[in-house]
Amino acid sequence: MERTRTLMALGALLANAAGCVGEPYQGEPPPAKTERAAPPAAATDKPHFVPAAVDGDVDVLVRDAIAVAPSDASRVVVYVGASWCEPCRRFHEAVERGELDAQLAGVRFLEFDADKHTKLLDAAGYGGQLIPRFAVPGADGRGTDAKIEGGITGDGAVPQIMRRLEKLLAT
């Protein structure tokens, strides 16, 4: 009986860990040559995470975040991750260290925990199969088709996420 519980717990852990892996890592392409570097982000433009204090509907919370965004020139992106997800941790740490300030200037990540908020996210149109998940919300606060999910593990995690996230933010 105890062995069955242990095997079931291990199986669930492996299934969850496998869920945060996306496409296989193919190596980094050479950096694109640009004629001038992007200007440094102003302190108020730095990307940052806003932990979602979910006590009701996600779409209402997102709508409230969008309503505040124009006043401080921020763009709201719904971010879904988990503490056990390596690509999630790597991305989060890169943002907090300021490594992505220029590329993500003005982005406010409304942060949800995949383990705690899955049902609420699904109900608001932010569901998915993989994490990290990034979604551009609609004006009504609900999820749209503009999203990416999943990431690779290892040193290539942040560059792989950024290639896809920059395309998402350009839409």
N, CA, C and O of each residue as an XYZ file, in Angstrom:
684
protein
N       0.823     -1.190      0.000
C       0.000      0.000      0.000
C       0.870      1.258      0.000
O       0.644      2.172     -0.794
N       1.864      1.305      0.890
C       2.763      2.462      0.969
C       3.558      2.612     -0.323
O       3.773      3.727     -0.799
N       3.994      1.489     -0.886
C       4.751      1.538     -2.138
C       3.876      2.068     -3.275
O       4.357      2.818     -4.125
N       2.621      1.694     -3.298
C       1.700      2.186     -4.328
C       1.549      3.696     -4.228
O       1.570      4.392     -5.242
N       1.396      4.208     -3.000
C       1.280      5.660     -2.806
C       2.553      6.367     -3.257
O       2.494      7.418     -3.896
N       3.688      5.795     -2.928
C       4.966      6.394     -3.319
C       5.104      6.426     -4.834
O       5.526      7.436     -5.397
N       4.750      5.328     -5.500
C       4.839      5.274     -6.964
C       3.864      6.255     -7.612
O       4.190      6.885     -8.618
N       2.666      6.385     -7.035
C       1.694      7.333     -7.583
C       2.198      8.767     -7.420
O       2.059      9.575     -8.338
N       2.772      9.090     -6.278
C       3.301     10.434     -6.044
C       4.456     10.724     -6.992
O       4.553     11.826     -7.532
N       5.331      9.748     -7.199
C       6.443      9.923     -8.122
C       5.941     10.126     -9.551
O       6.461     10.969    -10.281
N       4.946      9.362     -9.940
C       4.365      9.505    -11.277
C       3.767     10.892    -11.484
O       3.949     11.493    -12.543
N       3.057     11.405    -10.484
C       2.465     12.746    -10.583
C       3.549     13.807    -10.677
O       3.420     14.760    -11.446
N       4.615     13.653     -9.902
C       5.724     14.601     -9.937
C       6.382     14.612    -11.305
O       6.669     15.681    -11.845
N       6.623     13.445    -11.870
C       7.242     13.364    -13.193
C       6.330     13.936    -14.265
O       6.809     14.594    -15.188
N       5.046     13.705    -14.168
C       4.100     14.253    -15.144
C       4.094     15.775    -15.088
O       4.068     16.437    -16.126
N       4.120     16.335    -13.873
C       4.152     17.793    -13.729
C       5.461     18.364    -14.252
O       5.451     19.386    -14.938
N       6.571     17.737    -13.949
C       7.873     18.237    -14.407
C       7.965     18.163    -15.920
O       8.541     19.054    -16.546
N       7.418     17.135    -16.511
C       7.457     17.001    -17.965
C       6.616     18.075    -18.617
O       6.887     18.451    -19.758
N       5.607     18.581    -17.934
C       4.726     19.582    -18.498
C       5.379     20.918    -18.756
O       4.844     21.706    -19.536
N       6.508     21.213    -18.140
C       7.113     22.521    -18.352
C       8.143     22.485    -19.467
O       8.807     23.490    -19.721
N       8.289     21.371    -20.124
C       9.265     21.260    -21.199
C       8.554     21.408    -22.528
O       7.538     20.755    -22.767
N       9.069     22.247    -23.378
C       8.490     22.477    -24.695
C       9.345     21.828    -25.756
O       9.694     20.651    -25.666
N       9.677     22.616    -26.764
C      10.454     22.091    -27.880
C      11.891     21.789    -27.452
O      12.397     22.435    -26.535
N      12.562     20.823    -28.091
C      13.933     20.503    -27.709
C      14.878     21.644    -28.058
O      14.652     22.377    -29.021
N      15.912     21.783    -27.289
C      16.897     22.841    -27.479
C      17.743     22.539    -28.703
O      18.352     21.473    -28.796
N      17.782     23.465    -29.630
C      18.512     23.277    -30.880
C      19.771     24.136    -30.942
O      20.402     24.220    -31.996
N      20.137     24.753    -29.872
C      21.295     25.647    -29.875
C      20.855     27.057    -30.197
O      19.781     27.268    -30.761
N      21.669     28.002    -29.846
C      21.342     29.404    -30.056
C      21.819     29.870    -31.419
O      22.946     29.573    -31.814
N      20.974     30.601    -32.147
C      21.429     31.174    -33.402
C      22.399     32.313    -33.088
O      22.372     32.857    -31.983
N      23.244     32.678    -34.035
C      24.148     33.796    -33.767
C      23.340     35.063    -33.538
O      22.285     35.247    -34.144
N      23.830     35.937    -32.666
C      23.068     37.151    -32.388
C      22.939     38.008    -33.642
O      23.867     38.115    -34.444
N      21.767     38.612    -33.788
C      21.528     39.483    -34.939
C      22.349     40.757    -34.782
O      22.472     41.297    -33.683
N      22.905     41.226    -35.881
C      23.683     42.456    -35.842
C      22.721     43.625    -35.983
O      21.870     43.653    -36.873
N      22.875     44.574    -35.097
C      22.056     45.767    -35.160
C      22.974     46.964    -35.273
O      24.127     46.926    -34.843
N      22.448     48.027    -35.856
C      23.271     49.209    -36.051
C      23.433     50.002    -34.769
O      24.436     50.694    -34.591
N      22.459     49.911    -33.874
C      22.584     50.613    -32.608
C      21.923     49.795    -31.523
O      20.980     49.045    -31.777
N      22.414     49.943    -30.338
C      21.876     49.199    -29.201
C      20.589     49.857    -28.733
O      20.398     51.061    -28.906
N      19.716     49.071    -28.144
C      18.477     49.605    -27.585
C      18.819     50.492    -26.401
O      19.734     50.181    -25.639
N      18.095     51.592    -26.239
C      18.381     52.459    -25.099
C      18.045     51.743    -23.803
O      17.130     50.920    -23.767
N      18.772     52.046    -22.746
C      18.473     51.386    -21.476
C      17.087     51.775    -20.987
O      16.621     52.893    -21.207
N      16.442     50.827    -20.319
C      15.094     51.072    -19.801
C      15.166     51.997    -18.601
O      16.068     51.885    -17.771
N      14.216     52.906    -18.512
C      14.138     53.769    -17.339
C      13.727     52.915    -16.148
O      13.132     51.850    -16.312
N      14.045     53.384    -14.960
C      13.752     52.607    -13.750
C      12.275     52.247    -13.655
O      11.933     51.157    -13.198
N      11.388     53.162    -14.086
C       9.961     52.881    -13.991
C       9.492     51.938    -15.088
O       8.404     51.369    -14.994
N      10.309     51.765    -16.136
C       9.946     50.902    -17.250
C      10.407     49.458    -17.056
O      10.112     48.597    -17.884
N      11.118     49.194    -15.982
C      11.643     47.844    -15.779
C      10.508     46.839    -15.711
O       9.485     47.086    -15.071
N      10.694     45.696    -16.378
C       9.664     44.661    -16.256
C       9.606     44.177    -14.814
O      10.620     44.150    -14.118
N       8.441     43.805    -14.382
C       8.324     43.305    -13.012
C       7.127     42.372    -12.884
O       6.216     42.375    -13.712
N       7.160     41.584    -11.832
C       6.101     40.631    -11.532
C       5.186     41.214    -10.468
O       5.641     41.820     -9.498
N       3.898     41.021    -10.667
C       2.905     41.414     -9.685
C       2.180     40.135     -9.288
O       1.373     39.621    -10.063
N       2.453     39.610     -8.091
C       1.765     38.384     -7.675
C       0.259     38.604     -7.622
O      -0.220     39.561     -7.014
N      -0.468     37.718     -8.256
C      -1.926     37.827     -8.301
C      -2.519     37.343     -6.985
O      -2.353     36.184     -6.605
N      -3.204     38.232     -6.307
C      -3.906     37.878     -5.073
C      -5.313     37.445     -5.483
O      -6.243     38.252     -5.488
N      -5.456     36.182     -5.822
C      -6.712     35.679     -6.370
C      -7.675     35.338     -5.242
O      -7.436     34.435     -4.439
N      -8.760     36.082     -5.209
C      -9.827     35.761     -4.268
C     -11.173     35.849     -4.977
O     -12.222     35.917     -4.337
N     -11.128     35.847     -6.292
C     -12.346     35.914     -7.087
C     -12.034     35.533     -8.520
O     -11.189     34.674     -8.774
N     -12.713     36.168     -9.449
C     -12.536     35.856    -10.861
C     -11.237     36.443    -11.406
O     -10.906     37.599    -11.141
N     -10.518     35.646    -12.159
C      -9.255     36.067    -12.743
C      -9.470     37.214    -13.719
O      -8.686     38.163    -13.728
N     -10.521     37.151    -14.544
C     -10.728     38.199    -15.541
C     -10.957     39.568    -14.892
O     -10.564     40.588    -15.458
N     -11.576     39.605    -13.733
C     -11.771     40.865    -13.017
C     -10.425     41.394    -12.543
O     -10.145     42.586    -12.676
N      -9.603     40.532    -12.000
C      -8.276     40.909    -11.539
C      -7.430     41.439    -12.704
O      -6.736     42.445    -12.561
N      -7.491     40.765    -13.842
C      -6.729     41.187    -15.018
C      -7.259     42.528    -15.529
O      -6.475     43.415    -15.864
N      -8.567     42.677    -15.589
C      -9.160     43.948    -16.027
C      -8.706     45.104    -15.140
O      -8.408     46.191    -15.635
N      -8.654     44.870    -13.841
C      -8.187     45.902    -12.907
C      -6.723     46.256    -13.185
O      -6.352     47.429    -13.138
N      -5.894     45.257    -13.473
C      -4.477     45.498    -13.772
C      -4.334     46.280    -15.072
O      -3.474     47.155    -15.175
N      -5.164     45.975    -16.060
C      -5.128     46.692    -17.337
C      -5.548     48.149    -17.127
O      -4.974     49.056    -17.730
N      -6.541     48.369    -16.279
C      -7.036     49.723    -16.035
C      -5.954     50.616    -15.433
O      -5.924     51.817    -15.700
N      -5.078     50.045    -14.633
C      -3.999     50.809    -14.000
C      -2.828     51.004    -14.968
O      -2.107     51.997    -14.872
N      -2.636     50.082    -15.882
C      -1.449     50.077    -16.747
C      -1.234     51.356    -17.538
O      -0.112     51.862    -17.536
N      -2.237     51.919    -18.219
C      -1.950     53.116    -19.017
C      -1.408     54.282    -18.197
O      -0.652     55.103    -18.717
N      -1.785     54.365    -16.919
C      -1.320     55.476    -16.103
C       0.167     55.403    -15.795
O       0.779     56.425    -15.482
N       0.758     54.222    -15.877
C       2.201     54.129    -15.633
C       2.932     53.512    -16.827
O       4.036     52.988    -16.672
N       2.333     53.569    -18.007
C       2.944     53.119    -19.270
C       3.351     51.654    -19.244
O       4.313     51.277    -19.913
N       2.651     50.829    -18.498
C       2.953     49.403    -18.447
C       2.063     48.631    -19.398
O       0.977     49.080    -19.766
N       2.536     47.477    -19.783
C       1.735     46.542    -20.564
C       1.550     45.302    -19.703
O       2.518     44.798    -19.135
N       0.340     44.808    -19.598
C       0.038     43.666    -18.747
C       0.126     42.381    -19.566
O      -0.445     42.272    -20.651
N       0.856     41.412    -19.014
C       0.948     40.075    -19.585
C       0.646     39.102    -18.452
O       1.229     39.200    -17.372
N      -0.259     38.169    -18.696
C      -0.551     37.146    -17.695
C       0.550     36.102    -17.776
O       0.843     35.573    -18.849
N       1.155     35.809    -16.629
C       2.250     34.842    -16.527
C       1.811     33.725    -15.586
O       1.362     33.983    -14.469
N       1.944     32.486    -16.045
C       1.599     31.330    -15.218
C       2.851     30.474    -15.086
O       3.430     30.052    -16.087
N       3.263     30.223    -13.864
C       4.458     29.420    -13.620
C       4.291     28.599    -12.354
O       3.196     28.504    -11.799
N       5.392     28.007    -11.903
C       5.399     27.230    -10.658
C       6.817     27.212    -10.114
O       7.785     27.314    -10.868
N       6.928     27.083     -8.820
C       8.243     27.112     -8.178
C       9.120     25.922     -8.566
O      10.346     26.021     -8.509
N       8.517     24.807     -8.958
C       9.282     23.609     -9.302
C       9.710     23.591    -10.770
O      10.472     22.711    -11.169
N       9.244     24.532    -11.576
C       9.497     24.560    -13.019
C      10.799     25.300    -13.308
O      10.895     26.503    -13.066
N      11.802     24.587    -13.823
C      13.109     25.201    -14.062
C      13.058     26.372    -15.045
O      13.608     27.430    -14.737
N      12.415     26.233    -16.225
C      12.366     27.394    -17.123
C      11.655     28.596    -16.486
O      12.025     29.742    -16.739
N      10.640     28.332    -15.666
C       9.937     29.407    -14.969
C      10.892     30.135    -14.028
O      10.956     31.364    -14.022
N      11.627     29.371    -13.240
C      12.570     29.967    -12.288
C      13.645     30.764    -13.009
O      13.970     31.880    -12.603
N      14.198     30.200    -14.076
C      15.262     30.889    -14.813
C      14.764     32.215    -15.387
O      15.465     33.225    -15.314
N      13.563     32.215    -15.954
C      13.014     33.444    -16.516
C      12.759     34.465    -15.410
O      13.133     35.631    -15.535
N      12.134     34.030    -14.349
C      11.819     34.908    -13.218
C      13.100     35.550    -12.684
O      13.143     36.759    -12.457
N      14.130     34.749    -12.485
C      15.396     35.258    -11.955
C      16.055     36.239    -12.917
O      16.625     37.238    -12.480
N      15.987     35.970    -14.222
C      16.580     36.871    -15.215
C      15.880     38.238    -15.189
O      16.533     39.275    -15.303
N      14.566     38.233    -15.040
C      13.828     39.494    -14.945
C      14.235     40.230    -13.676
O      14.503     41.431    -13.713
N      14.283     39.526    -12.568
C      14.608     40.164    -11.296
C      16.049     40.682    -11.252
O      16.322     41.670    -10.570
N      16.965     40.038    -11.960
C      18.360     40.505    -12.017
C      18.527     41.678    -12.979
O      19.602     42.275    -13.037
N      17.486     42.017    -13.731
C      17.570     43.133    -14.660
C      18.154     42.778    -16.012
O      18.451     43.672    -16.805
N      18.328     41.490    -16.297
C      18.934     41.060    -17.553
C      18.045     41.309    -18.769
O      18.534     41.333    -19.898
N      16.744     41.495    -18.546
C      15.801     41.645    -19.651
C      15.138     43.017    -19.661
O      14.107     43.207    -20.307
N      15.725     43.971    -18.949
C      15.135     45.299    -18.824
C      14.878     45.956    -20.178
O      13.797     46.502    -20.400
N      15.846     45.913    -21.076
C      15.691     46.587    -22.373
C      14.642     45.892    -23.237
O      13.813     46.558    -23.857
N      14.671     44.555    -23.283
C      13.742     43.816    -24.141
C      12.310     43.857    -23.633
O      11.371     43.812    -24.428
N      12.128     43.942    -22.320
C      10.788     43.860    -21.736
C      10.384     45.150    -21.023
O       9.565     45.125    -20.105
N      10.955     46.268    -21.443
C      10.640     47.545    -20.800
C       9.133     47.780    -20.821
O       8.480     47.632    -21.854
N       8.599     48.148    -19.662
C       7.190     48.473    -19.554
C       6.251     47.292    -19.405
O       5.034     47.476    -19.394
N       6.782     46.086    -19.289
C       5.909     44.912    -19.158
C       5.682     44.600    -17.687
O       6.621     44.503    -16.897
N       4.423     44.446    -17.348
C       4.028     44.034    -15.997
C       3.474     42.617    -16.116
O       2.467     42.397    -16.789
N       4.126     41.662    -15.469
C       3.681     40.274    -15.500
C       2.762     40.030    -14.307
O       3.204     40.036    -13.158
N       1.498     39.818    -14.591
C       0.547     39.463    -13.549
C       0.722     37.964    -13.312
O       0.332     37.146    -14.145
N       1.303     37.615    -12.184
C       1.821     36.267    -11.931
C       0.831     35.367    -11.194
O       0.319     35.699    -10.125
N       0.584     34.205    -11.822
C      -0.291     33.189    -11.232
C       0.498     31.907    -11.031
O       1.451     31.631    -11.759
N       0.095     31.127    -10.037
C       0.721     29.846     -9.735
C      -0.101     28.727    -10.368
O      -1.280     28.561    -10.057
N       0.524     27.967    -11.252
C      -0.175     26.887    -11.961
C      -0.748     25.848    -11.002
O      -1.785     25.248    -11.286
N      -0.091     25.634     -9.888
C      -0.556     24.631     -8.932
C      -1.757     25.112     -8.112
O      -2.552     24.295     -7.646
N      -1.892     26.411     -7.936
C      -2.957     26.949     -7.096
C      -4.133     27.517     -7.891
O      -5.269     27.488     -7.419
N      -3.872     28.026     -9.079
C      -4.892     28.809     -9.781
C      -5.412     28.185    -11.074
O      -6.086     28.868    -11.845
N      -5.126     26.921    -11.333
C      -5.472     26.297    -12.611
C      -6.952     26.415    -12.953
O      -7.287     26.827    -14.064
N      -7.832     26.072    -12.048
C      -9.273     26.109    -12.348
C      -9.742     27.530    -12.643
O     -10.526     27.749    -13.566
N      -9.267     28.488    -11.865
C      -9.653     29.880    -12.091
C      -9.105     30.392    -13.418
O      -9.790     31.126    -14.130
N      -7.875     30.010    -13.755
C      -7.285     30.411    -15.033
C      -8.046     29.804    -16.199
O      -8.318     30.483    -17.189
N      -8.391     28.531    -16.085
C      -9.166     27.861    -17.137
C     -10.498     28.585    -17.362
O     -10.897     28.819    -18.503
N     -11.178     28.934    -16.276
C     -12.478     29.585    -16.380
C     -12.392     30.950    -17.056
O     -13.363     31.407    -17.658
N     -11.237     31.600    -16.959
C     -11.066     32.935    -17.546
C     -10.405     32.895    -18.921
O     -10.102     33.942    -19.494
N     -10.177     31.688    -19.456
C      -9.602     31.572    -20.788
C      -8.089     31.569    -20.831
O      -7.507     31.783    -21.894
N      -7.429     31.329    -19.695
C      -5.966     31.310    -19.632
C      -5.411     29.905    -19.434
O      -4.269     29.742    -19.006
N      -6.209     28.899    -19.741
C      -5.769     27.520    -19.555
C      -4.704     27.136    -20.566
O      -4.476     27.834    -21.554
N      -4.065     26.021    -20.298
C      -3.041     25.508    -21.194
C      -2.496     24.203    -20.656
O      -2.934     23.708    -19.618
N      -1.544     23.658    -21.372
C      -0.959     22.380    -20.989
C       0.429     22.519    -20.376
O       0.848     21.662    -19.597
N       1.152     23.593    -20.721
C       2.544     23.721    -20.313
C       2.795     25.032    -19.583
O       2.025     25.986    -19.696
N       3.883     25.056    -18.839
C       4.371     26.285    -18.215
C       5.857     26.385    -18.502
O       6.507     25.368    -18.742
N       6.396     27.566    -18.482
C       5.740     28.837    -18.238
C       4.777     29.174    -19.360
O       4.960     28.773    -20.510
N       3.741     29.928    -18.993
C       2.725     30.353    -19.951
C       2.623     31.874    -19.878
O       2.559     32.454    -18.794
N       2.608     32.495    -21.027
C       2.479     33.942    -21.142
C       1.283     34.212    -22.040
O       1.173     33.624    -23.115
N       0.386     35.093    -21.614
C      -0.809     35.378    -22.400
C      -1.093     36.871    -22.400
O      -1.007     37.540    -21.371
N      -1.432     37.374    -23.572
C      -1.852     38.762    -23.707
C      -3.355     38.786    -23.478
O      -4.103     38.156    -24.226
N      -3.810     39.504    -22.456
C      -5.244     39.513    -22.157
C      -6.019     40.408    -23.119
O      -5.484     41.351    -23.700
N      -7.290     40.078    -23.262
C      -8.190     40.933    -24.013
C      -8.612     42.107    -23.142
O      -8.374     42.099    -21.935
N      -9.231     43.106    -23.736
C      -9.685     44.284    -22.990
C     -10.682     43.912    -21.893
O     -10.817     44.626    -20.900
N     -11.380     42.788    -22.081
C     -12.354     42.328    -21.091
C     -11.707     41.544    -19.948
O     -12.393     41.094    -19.031
N     -10.366     41.382    -20.010
C      -9.656     40.661    -18.957
C      -9.567     39.166    -19.183
O      -8.910     38.463    -18.416
N     -10.213     38.672    -20.217
C     -10.199     37.236    -20.495
C      -9.015     36.884    -21.385
O      -8.456     37.740    -22.070
N      -8.649     35.616    -21.361
C      -7.553     35.124    -22.184
C      -7.900     35.187    -23.659
O      -9.069     35.125    -24.041
N      -6.875     35.311    -24.477
C      -7.033     35.334    -25.930
C      -6.173     34.217    -26.521
O      -5.525     33.468    -25.789
N      -6.173     34.115    -27.824
C      -5.306     33.141    -28.487
C      -3.851     33.600    -28.519
O      -2.969     32.830    -28.898
N      -3.595     34.833    -28.129
C      -2.237     35.374    -28.115
C      -1.524     34.882    -26.861
O      -1.527     35.550    -25.827
N      -0.909     33.694    -26.970
C      -0.185     33.135    -25.819
C       0.895     32.184    -26.305
O       0.854     31.666    -27.421
N       1.855     31.978    -25.429
C       2.888     30.960    -25.649
C       2.985     30.154    -24.363
O       2.650     30.637    -23.281
N       3.443     28.937    -24.501
C       3.611     28.121    -23.299
C       4.713     27.098    -23.500
O       5.009     26.673    -24.617
N       5.311     26.715    -22.374
C       6.375     25.720    -22.382
C       7.732     26.366    -22.544
O       7.854     27.499    -23.011
N       8.732     25.637    -22.155
C      10.104     26.111    -22.271
C      11.056     24.961    -22.068
O      10.705     23.932    -21.491
N      12.258     25.150    -22.548
C      13.281     24.124    -22.391
C      14.005     24.318    -21.068
O      13.917     25.384    -20.457
N      14.704     23.313    -20.634
C      15.501     23.427    -19.421
C      16.933     23.775    -19.800
O      17.319     23.687    -20.966
N      17.704     24.164    -18.816
C      19.121     24.450    -19.043
C      19.386     25.908    -19.373
O      18.504     26.761    -19.272
N      20.631     26.173    -19.772
C      21.079     27.538    -20.020
C      20.346     28.220    -21.167
O      20.313     29.449    -21.220
N      19.767     27.473    -22.073
C      19.054     28.061    -23.206
C      17.620     28.439    -22.898
O      16.919     28.935    -23.780
N      17.157     28.220    -21.668
C      15.749     28.453    -21.338
C      15.320     29.901    -21.569
O      14.321     30.145    -22.246
N      16.052     30.853    -21.022
C      15.643     32.256    -21.125
C      15.717     32.754    -22.571
O      14.766     33.386    -23.030
N      16.808     32.498    -23.311
C      16.820     32.942    -24.710
C      15.677     32.322    -25.532
O      15.090     32.996    -26.378
N      15.367     31.054    -25.287
C      14.289     30.392    -26.025
C      12.941     31.029    -25.692
O      12.126     31.255    -26.586
N      12.704     31.317    -24.427
C      11.457     31.981    -24.027
C      11.409     33.378    -24.641
O      10.371     33.789    -25.159
N      12.512     34.105    -24.589
C      12.521     35.483    -25.078
C      12.258     35.564    -26.579
O      11.565     36.481    -27.022
N      12.777     34.654    -27.357
C      12.507     34.674    -28.810
C      11.002     34.612    -29.060
O      10.472     35.348    -29.893
N      10.334     33.746    -28.348
C       8.900     33.565    -28.534
C       8.096     34.692    -27.881
O       7.083     35.130    -28.427
N       8.541     35.154    -26.727
C       7.829     36.217    -26.015
C       7.907     37.533    -26.791
O       6.925     38.272    -26.848
N       9.050     37.828    -27.380
C       9.167     39.064    -28.163
C       8.206     39.046    -29.352
O       7.620     40.077    -29.683
N       8.037     37.893    -29.995
C       7.069     37.773    -31.091
C       5.650     37.982    -30.567
O       4.839     38.659    -31.199
N       5.358     37.397    -29.410
C       4.033     37.550    -28.813
C       3.740     39.013    -28.494
O       2.643     39.503    -28.763
N       4.710     39.700    -27.925
C       4.503     41.097    -27.552
C       4.411     42.018    -28.757
O       3.872     43.120    -28.654
N       4.927     41.584    -29.891
C       4.870     42.401    -31.115
C       3.494     42.350    -31.755
O       3.195     43.154    -32.638
N       2.638     41.405    -31.321
C       1.311     41.289    -31.937
C       0.363     42.323    -31.377
O      -0.799     42.376    -31.778
